[in-house]
Amino acid sequence: MSDLHRSPRGHVVAAAPLAAALLAASPTALAQEAPPPSERIPYAWDSGAVANDGARPEVVVSETVFLGGAEWMRLAFDRIELSGDSLAGNGSILRLTAHADGAIQELNAIHCEQWRNRSCYFNGDAVQVEVLAWPGTGDNRLAFSHVEVGFAPGTYPSQCGPTDDRVLSADPRAARLLPVGCTGWIIDDCNHCMLTAGHCIAGSVNTVQFNVPLSNGSGGINHPPPEDQYAVDPASEQGLGAGVGDDYGYFGVFPNSNTGLLPHQAQGDFYVLSLPPAFDPSQQIRITGYGVDSSPSTYNQVQQTHVGPRLSAGGSEMEYQTDTQGGNSGSPVIWEETGFAVGIHTHGGCGTTSGNHGTGTNNGGLQAVLAAPQGVCASGLTVVGSLPDTLTPGAATSVDLSVAGNIVGGSALLHVRYDSGLFLALPMTDNGAGIYRAVLPPPVCGATPEYYFSVDNVACGTLTLPANAPASTFTAAVGAATTLAADEFESDSGWSGGVAGDTATTGEWARVDPLGTDAQPEDDHTPTPGTTCWVTGQGSPGGSLGENDVDGGFTTLESPLYDLSLAADPILSYWRWYSNTEGASPNADVLVIDVSANGGANWVNVETIGPSGAGTGGGWIAHQFRVRDLVAPTAQVRLRVIASDLGSGSIVEAGLDDVSILDVSCDVVLSDCNGNGILDSDDIQSGRSLDGDADGVPDECDGDCNDNGIPDDRDIANGTSADCNLDGTPDECQLAAAAYCFCASGAPCANPDPNAGCAGSTGSGALLSACGTDGVAADDLVLTAFGVPPNQNGLIYMGGGTASVPFGDGLRCVAPGATGFMRFGVRSSGTFGELVEGPGIVAHSATHFPPSGRIVAGATWHFQAWFRDPAGPCGGGFNLSNGVTVTFGP
C-alpha cells in the first residue's frame, strides 16, 4: 500500500499528548467532518469507440481496473458515451462489478448524468468495467485518467470524558456522506429530503450511503452495496456554514440506479422535525452518526450513537455533553424523551465542563430553506439532460424527467400550449425507475411553445416544474437551425484570453489540451479527435491541485465579434466547466457569462454559476440561450466569460468549449386549421380533435354553420341537412327562409297536419321546403313540395303578403299584398308526388312577371304549392302545402 499512499487527503492525525490536552480543557468548537483518506491515482484508459454489430445484446467493453493495496475504489470517468435510448429499452448499460464482494452497479445514460460520470464506492482493489450494448445502436466509449482509492486512517482525538461512550446503532434514517465524511439524515418534508451541516455541503457531498458495514481491522472503511448508495442532486443543495448555531445544509438525492427507490422508500423511515424545547438540564440529547473511531478500528465511521445531558441553549445554538467525533458533523440532534429531531450536530469541542454544539431547527435560515426547496426537494421533478431550445416543425420532441417522491399514479402531466391559449394537459409515460417521458406535440411555424410539468405528491399535493408554473414556463423556438458559427477551439479563432483590466495573478485563460486535476478537466468536450479547449491556467504534469488555478482576482475570456444582423432567430450555445468546491474555502466564488450587442461597450448577463449549487463541482455542462431574449442580434455580438477568486483558500477552475450559433428559421407550410400551433394530424391522432369523416382535417375545422355540434359535411352525409347546390354547406346556412302556416288548426274539414299543409287523400299534408341559397346572382333556390298526391297537376306561386284562410281542402297561406299573385308554371307531381320549382326562379321572374313581381336582392316573397286532389277529404278538389318565406340577398 505504501507505494500508492503518497499524500492522502483526510483527517489530520493528532499526537497523543494533544489528545490528552483536548480531554482536559474546553477547546474551541471545531467542525467535525472527516473525509476518509484517499488519493487520485493516475490510471489512463480509453475504450475507444465500440459498437455491437451482432444480432443480440453483447458486452462490447470489458476492462479490469486493478490498484493493489487499495482498501476501496471509485471510478471518475472523463467520458461516458452510451448508445441507444434508455427509455426505449435499447440503451447501453455501464456495469461495474467489485471483485472483492461481487457488488454490481448498473448505470444507463440517465444514471451516469445523475452520478456526474462517477461510480458508487466499491470495496477492494479491483473493479470490472463492462458495457452491455444492443445491436445496431451505435458507438459506445468510456475513458478515465485517474481512479480514486482509499486507505486506512490514522488515530483521532476523543470525546467529552475519559472514555468514548458511543455504541453501535442501526438507525435506518441516518446515512454516511462522502467524500466529505459527514452524517446526513432523512426528514419529514414533502419529498423526504435530507439535512446535514452546512460546512458538509460546502465540503462537497456527492454520495449518500445507508446500512454501512463495519470497517476493516485497519480502520479502512467498507462500503454498502450499490443498492444502498445514492447520488446527490447538486441543484437541491442549500445551506450555510457560518459557525456554531448557524450551520445547516439541506439537499436531496436521485433514485437509486439499481432499485429505482429513494432512501425513505428503501429505508422505510424518516425523522420527524420539531422545534427545540425550552432548556431544561434534565433533558437528554442523542447524537447518531458516522464518527471516526480507533477502538476498535472496525467501528471507524460506521453508525454509532450516544445519549448525554443538554448543557445550554441560546438562540438557535444547542450545547450538550454527548460523545461525538470527526464524521459526526451533520448528525441529527435528537430529543431523547420524544424521539424528535430538534437540531443538526455541527461542532465538537466537548470537555469536562463544556459540550459539543449544534444548530437548532428554530434557526431562521434553516426554516427559510425548508420553506423554499430546490431541485428534487422542490417538486420531485428534474430534467434528464437538457430542455430543447428549438423544436423542429412537424416533429414531436421527447423530454425525459426524473420523478421522485410518492406520486399518485397517472398524475405526471405535461402542460403545453403553442398559441397563448389554454394549456393542454398531456400524460407522461412512466418508464420505470422514476423516469418519465413527456412528448411535446409537433409544432407548426409561428407557434409559440410554452410548457411545464406537474405531479400529484401523496403528501404535498400538486407540485410543478418550474416551481411557480404556470406563472413561469419553459419556452422554445420553432424552426430549422442553420449553423452560423461553430468553434471547437482546435485552432485560433480570434478569442482573447486575458483582457485589459484583469487582476488575476494566476490561472489566466489559456487554450490548451488540459491536464486534469480534482478541479480541472482532463479532456476537452469535443469528441475525438478534438483535444483543446479554453481553461483557466495550465499546471505542470503531476503538479499540485492549486498550482495554476485562478488566484488574486479575475480573468476574462472574450469572443470575437459575431455578425448576427441578418439572422432570423439566433441561438448561442456552449459547454462550460466550473469548479469551486475544492480547497479550504469552497463555494465562495462565481463564474459569470455575459453577452454584448455593441462589441463590449455594454454587457447583459447570460448566467451566473455559484457560489454553490448546481454546476459548481466540475463536469462539462451545456447551456444555450436565444440571443433576442437578451440583446438585439446586431453585427457586433460578443460573448465573455469571467472566472474569479476574490477570497482566500479557494480552488477555482473554469473551462469553455464547443461554442456554436444557430439561426432558427421556419418556412415549412404545415396544416394547422384550428390555429392551436399543433399539426392537425397530431391533434387527430392524440384524440384532441375528432375526424368523423376521416378526411385528415379536425372536425372543428370542417365547419358547423348551423351550430348543432355536428360538422357540416357530416350533416349533409347523414341527411340531416340538405345541400341542393352541392357546395358542401348546409342549405339552412345559406338561405334566409322560414316555413310557416302549418295546418295545426283551422283545417276546413277536421283534416289537420301540424307538420305540413292540411291532410289530403294521401292521409297527410304536403310539405313545402326550400334548399340552395337565397342569392339572386346564384339563382340556385329550389322549392319542393313533398307529399302531393301522385300524378296530379299543380304549381308553386308567390305573393307579397301572408294569410291563413280556408281554401279548398287546405289553407291559403299567401296573400297578394301590393304586388298580386305570381304563378310559376303548371307541373305534374309524377309518381313520387313532388312538385319542384328551381333553380332559375329569379330568371323566370325577370322574364315572366311584371316589374313589381320580380325577385331582386332585398325583397321578401312568400311561397306556397297548390295542387289538384280529387279524392281529398273535404270535397274541394284541390289542396295546398304550408307556406315558406324567403328574403333574397345579392
Stockholm file with secondary structure:
# STOCKHOLM 1.0

chainA/1-890         MSDLHRSPRGHVVAAAPLAAALLAASPTALAQEAPPPSERIPYAWDSGAVANDGARPEVVVSETVFLGGAEWMRLAFDRIELSGDSLAGNGSILRLTAHADGAIQELNAIHCEQWRNRSCYFNGDAVQVEVLAWPGTGDNRLAFSHVEVGFAPGTYPSQCGPTDDRVLSADPRAARLLPVGCTGWIIDDCNHCMLTAGHCIAGSVNTVQFNVPLSNGSGGINHPPPEDQYAVDPASEQGLGAGVGDDYGYFGVFPNSNTGLLPHQAQGDFYVLSLPPAFDPSQQIRITGYGVDSSPSTYNQVQQTHVGPRLSAGGSEMEYQTDTQGGNSGSPVIWEETGFAVGIHTHGGCGTTSGNHGTGTNNGGLQAVLAAPQGVCASGLTVVGSLPDTLTPGAATSVDLSVAGNIVGGSALLHVRYDSGLFLALPMTDNGAGIYRAVLPPPVCGATPEYYFSVDNVACGTLTLPANAPASTFTAAVGAATTLAADEFESDSGWSGGVAGDTATTGEWARVDPLGTDAQPEDDHTPTPGTTCWVTGQGSPGGSLGENDVDGGFTTLESPLYDLSLAADPILSYWRWYSNTEGASPNADVLVIDVSANGGANWVNVETIGPSGAGTGGGWIAHQFRVRDLVAPTAQVRLRVIASDLGSGSIVEAGLDDVSILDVSCDVVLSDCNGNGILDSDDIQSGRSLDGDADGVPDECDGDCNDNGIPDDRDIANGTSADCNLDGTPDECQLAAAAYCFCASGAPCANPDPNAGCAGSTGSGALLSACGTDGVAADDLVLTAFGVPPNQNGLIYMGGGTASVPFGDGLRCVAPGATGFMRFGVRSSGTFGELVEGPGIVAHSATHFPPSGRIVAGATWHFQAWFRDPAGPCGGGFNLSNGVTVTFGP
#=GR chainA/1-890 SS CTTTCSSCBSCCCCCHHHHHHHHHSCCCCCBCCCCCCEEEEEEEEECCCEECCSSSCEEEEEEEEECTTCSEEEEBCSEEECCSCGGGTCCCEEEEEETTTCCEEEECHHHHHHTTTBCCCEESSEEEEEEEECTTSCEEEEEEEEEEEECCCCCCCCCSSSSCCCEECCCTTEEEEEETTEEEEEBSSTTCCEEECHHHHHTCEEEEECSCCCCCTTSCCCCCCGGGEEEBCGGGCEEEECSTTSEEEEECBCCCTTTCCCHHHHHCCCBCBCCCCCCCTTCEEEEEECCCCCTTGGGTTSCEEEEEEEEEEETTEEEECCCCCTTCTTCEEEETTTTEEEEEEEECCCCSSCCEEEEETTCHHHHHHHHSCCGGGTTSEEEESCCCSEECTTCCEEEEEEECSCBCTTCCEEEEESSSSCCEEEECEECSTTEEEEEECCBCTTCCCEEEEEEEETTTEEEEESTTTTTSCEECEESEEEEEEEECSSSCCSCEESCTTCCCSBCCEEEECCCCCSSSCSSCSSCTTCCCEEEECCCCTTCCTTSSSCBSEEEEEECCCBCCTTCSSEEEEEEEEEEEEEESSCSCCCEEEEEESSTTSSCEEEEEECSSSTTCBCCCEEEEEEHHHHSCCCSCBEEEEEEEECSSSEEEEEEEEEEEEEEEECCCCCCCTTCSSBCHHHHHHHTSSCCTTCSSSCHHHHCCTTCSSSCHHHHHHHTSSCCTTCSSSCGGGTCCEEEECCBSSCCTTSCCBTTSSCCCTTSSCCEEEEESCCBTTTCCCEEEEESCCTTCEEEEEEESEEEEEEETTEEEEEECTTTCCEECCCEECTTTTCEEECSCHHHHHHHHSCGGGCCCTTCEEEEEEEEECTTCTTSCSEEEEEEEEEECBC
#=GC SS_cons         CTTTCSSCBSCCCCCHHHHHHHHHSCCCCCBCCCCCCEEEEEEEEECCCEECCSSSCEEEEEEEEECTTCSEEEEBCSEEECCSCGGGTCCCEEEEEETTTCCEEEECHHHHHHTTTBCCCEESSEEEEEEEECTTSCEEEEEEEEEEEECCCCCCCCCSSSSCCCEECCCTTEEEEEETTEEEEEBSSTTCCEEECHHHHHTCEEEEECSCCCCCTTSCCCCCCGGGEEEBCGGGCEEEECSTTSEEEEECBCCCTTTCCCHHHHHCCCBCBCCCCCCCTTCEEEEEECCCCCTTGGGTTSCEEEEEEEEEEETTEEEECCCCCTTCTTCEEEETTTTEEEEEEEECCCCSSCCEEEEETTCHHHHHHHHSCCGGGTTSEEEESCCCSEECTTCCEEEEEEECSCBCTTCCEEEEESSSSCCEEEECEECSTTEEEEEECCBCTTCCCEEEEEEEETTTEEEEESTTTTTSCEECEESEEEEEEEECSSSCCSCEESCTTCCCSBCCEEEECCCCCSSSCSSCSSCTTCCCEEEECCCCTTCCTTSSSCBSEEEEEECCCBCCTTCSSEEEEEEEEEEEEEESSCSCCCEEEEEESSTTSSCEEEEEECSSSTTCBCCCEEEEEEHHHHSCCCSCBEEEEEEEECSSSEEEEEEEEEEEEEEEECCCCCCCTTCSSBCHHHHHHHTSSCCTTCSSSCHHHHCCTTCSSSCHHHHHHHTSSCCTTCSSSCGGGTCCEEEECCBSSCCTTSCCBTTSSCCCTTSSCCEEEEESCCBTTTCCCEEEEESCCTTCEEEEEEESEEEEEEETTEEEEEECTTTCCEECCCEECTTTTCEEECSCHHHHHHHHSCGGGCCCTTCEEEEEEEEECTTCTTSCSEEEEEEEEEECBC
//
